Amino acid sequence: MTPDGTLVGTLSVPGLTEQALEVTVSALDRSGAAFPVRSLTVHPALTRPSGNDCPAFGPQASLRLDVAGLSESTVR
């Protein structure tokens, strides 16, 4: 959980490549009410969290689901 109360999690996807893919998300809010099911095309990318001079980690994508909907975040 982040300081503003946002819940954050990760999901390992074996075989994830840098090819765009369609993601469908369903979730419940804290009261147990369902968010609308949302779909989005995401664009996984190699990440270099220690900078461009260090080896890349495998492809990753970052998503955000909130009352405004589902969106893709920039992976670093």
Rosetta constraint file for C-alpha pairs under 8 A:
AtomPair CA 1 CA 5 HARMONIC 5.75 0.50
AtomPair CA 1 CA 6 HARMONIC 5.49 0.50
AtomPair CA 1 CA 7 HARMONIC 4.50 0.50
AtomPair CA 1 CA 8 HARMONIC 5.78 0.50
AtomPair CA 2 CA 6 HARMONIC 5.24 0.50
AtomPair CA 2 CA 7 HARMONIC 6.52 0.50
AtomPair CA 2 CA 8 HARMONIC 7.29 0.50
AtomPair CA 16 CA 44 HARMONIC 7.80 0.50
AtomPair CA 16 CA 59 HARMONIC 6.46 0.50
AtomPair CA 16 CA 60 HARMONIC 7.73 0.50
AtomPair CA 17 CA 44 HARMONIC 6.81 0.50
AtomPair CA 17 CA 45 HARMONIC 7.99 0.50
AtomPair CA 17 CA 59 HARMONIC 5.93 0.50
AtomPair CA 18 CA 43 HARMONIC 6.62 0.50
AtomPair CA 18 CA 44 HARMONIC 4.86 0.50
AtomPair CA 18 CA 45 HARMONIC 5.40 0.50
AtomPair CA 18 CA 46 HARMONIC 7.38 0.50
AtomPair CA 18 CA 59 HARMONIC 5.91 0.50
AtomPair CA 19 CA 43 HARMONIC 6.47 0.50
AtomPair CA 19 CA 44 HARMONIC 6.66 0.50
AtomPair CA 20 CA 41 HARMONIC 6.45 0.50
AtomPair CA 20 CA 42 HARMONIC 5.52 0.50
AtomPair CA 20 CA 43 HARMONIC 4.51 0.50
AtomPair CA 20 CA 44 HARMONIC 6.58 0.50
AtomPair CA 21 CA 41 HARMONIC 5.40 0.50
AtomPair CA 21 CA 42 HARMONIC 5.55 0.50
AtomPair CA 21 CA 43 HARMONIC 6.76 0.50
AtomPair CA 22 CA 39 HARMONIC 6.79 0.50
AtomPair CA 22 CA 40 HARMONIC 5.64 0.50
AtomPair CA 22 CA 41 HARMONIC 4.33 0.50
AtomPair CA 22 CA 42 HARMONIC 6.32 0.50
AtomPair CA 23 CA 39 HARMONIC 5.45 0.50
AtomPair CA 23 CA 40 HARMONIC 5.37 0.50
AtomPair CA 23 CA 41 HARMONIC 6.12 0.50
AtomPair CA 23 CA 42 HARMONIC 6.93 0.50
AtomPair CA 24 CA 37 HARMONIC 7.02 0.50
AtomPair CA 24 CA 38 HARMONIC 5.63 0.50
AtomPair CA 24 CA 39 HARMONIC 4.20 0.50
AtomPair CA 24 CA 40 HARMONIC 6.59 0.50
AtomPair CA 25 CA 37 HARMONIC 5.80 0.50
AtomPair CA 25 CA 38 HARMONIC 5.39 0.50
AtomPair CA 25 CA 39 HARMONIC 6.31 0.50
AtomPair CA 26 CA 34 HARMONIC 7.57 0.50
AtomPair CA 26 CA 35 HARMONIC 6.62 0.50
AtomPair CA 26 CA 36 HARMONIC 6.92 0.50
AtomPair CA 26 CA 37 HARMONIC 4.79 0.50
AtomPair CA 26 CA 38 HARMONIC 6.72 0.50
AtomPair CA 27 CA 34 HARMONIC 5.93 0.50
AtomPair CA 27 CA 35 HARMONIC 5.62 0.50
AtomPair CA 27 CA 36 HARMONIC 7.91 0.50
AtomPair CA 27 CA 37 HARMONIC 7.52 0.50
AtomPair CA 28 CA 32 HARMONIC 5.21 0.50
AtomPair CA 28 CA 33 HARMONIC 5.33 0.50
AtomPair CA 28 CA 34 HARMONIC 4.36 0.50
AtomPair CA 28 CA 35 HARMONIC 5.69 0.50
AtomPair CA 29 CA 33 HARMONIC 5.46 0.50
AtomPair CA 29 CA 34 HARMONIC 6.30 0.50
AtomPair CA 29 CA 35 HARMONIC 6.72 0.50
AtomPair CA 35 CA 67 HARMONIC 7.79 0.50
AtomPair CA 38 CA 69 HARMONIC 7.18 0.50
AtomPair CA 38 CA 70 HARMONIC 6.33 0.50
AtomPair CA 39 CA 70 HARMONIC 7.34 0.50
AtomPair CA 40 CA 70 HARMONIC 7.03 0.50
AtomPair CA 40 CA 71 HARMONIC 7.30 0.50
AtomPair CA 42 CA 61 HARMONIC 6.84 0.50
AtomPair CA 42 CA 72 HARMONIC 6.47 0.50
AtomPair CA 43 CA 61 HARMONIC 6.51 0.50
AtomPair CA 44 CA 59 HARMONIC 5.42 0.50
AtomPair CA 44 CA 60 HARMONIC 4.91 0.50
AtomPair CA 44 CA 61 HARMONIC 4.50 0.50
AtomPair CA 45 CA 58 HARMONIC 7.83 0.50
AtomPair CA 45 CA 59 HARMONIC 4.68 0.50
AtomPair CA 45 CA 60 HARMONIC 5.44 0.50
AtomPair CA 45 CA 61 HARMONIC 6.56 0.50
AtomPair CA 45 CA 75 HARMONIC 6.99 0.50
AtomPair CA 46 CA 56 HARMONIC 6.01 0.50
AtomPair CA 46 CA 57 HARMONIC 5.93 0.50
AtomPair CA 46 CA 58 HARMONIC 5.42 0.50
AtomPair CA 46 CA 59 HARMONIC 4.25 0.50
AtomPair CA 46 CA 60 HARMONIC 6.25 0.50
AtomPair CA 47 CA 56 HARMONIC 5.46 0.50
AtomPair CA 47 CA 57 HARMONIC 5.28 0.50
AtomPair CA 47 CA 58 HARMONIC 6.75 0.50
AtomPair CA 47 CA 59 HARMONIC 6.57 0.50
AtomPair CA 47 CA 60 HARMONIC 6.82 0.50
AtomPair CA 47 CA 75 HARMONIC 6.52 0.50
AtomPair CA 47 CA 76 HARMONIC 5.26 0.50
AtomPair CA 48 CA 52 HARMONIC 6.03 0.50
AtomPair CA 48 CA 54 HARMONIC 6.70 0.50
AtomPair CA 48 CA 55 HARMONIC 6.74 0.50
AtomPair CA 48 CA 56 HARMONIC 4.82 0.50
AtomPair CA 48 CA 57 HARMONIC 6.29 0.50
AtomPair CA 48 CA 76 HARMONIC 6.14 0.50
AtomPair CA 49 CA 56 HARMONIC 7.94 0.50
AtomPair CA 49 CA 76 HARMONIC 5.94 0.50
AtomPair CA 50 CA 54 HARMONIC 6.05 0.50
AtomPair CA 52 CA 56 HARMONIC 7.98 0.50
AtomPair CA 60 CA 75 HARMONIC 6.87 0.50
AtomPair CA 61 CA 72 HARMONIC 7.51 0.50
AtomPair CA 61 CA 73 HARMONIC 7.56 0.50
AtomPair CA 61 CA 74 HARMONIC 7.72 0.50
AtomPair CA 61 CA 75 HARMONIC 6.20 0.50
AtomPair CA 62 CA 72 HARMONIC 5.79 0.50
AtomPair CA 62 CA 73 HARMONIC 5.11 0.50
AtomPair CA 62 CA 74 HARMONIC 6.60 0.50
AtomPair CA 62 CA 75 HARMONIC 6.07 0.50
AtomPair CA 63 CA 70 HARMONIC 6.99 0.50
AtomPair CA 63 CA 71 HARMONIC 5.67 0.50
AtomPair CA 63 CA 72 HARMONIC 4.52 0.50
AtomPair CA 63 CA 73 HARMONIC 5.65 0.50
AtomPair CA 64 CA 69 HARMONIC 7.97 0.50
AtomPair CA 64 CA 70 HARMONIC 5.64 0.50
AtomPair CA 64 CA 71 HARMONIC 5.25 0.50
AtomPair CA 64 CA 72 HARMONIC 6.29 0.50
AtomPair CA 64 CA 73 HARMONIC 6.95 0.50
AtomPair CA 65 CA 69 HARMONIC 5.65 0.50
AtomPair CA 65 CA 70 HARMONIC 4.51 0.50
AtomPair CA 65 CA 71 HARMONIC 6.61 0.50
AtomPair CA 66 CA 70 HARMONIC 6.63 0.50
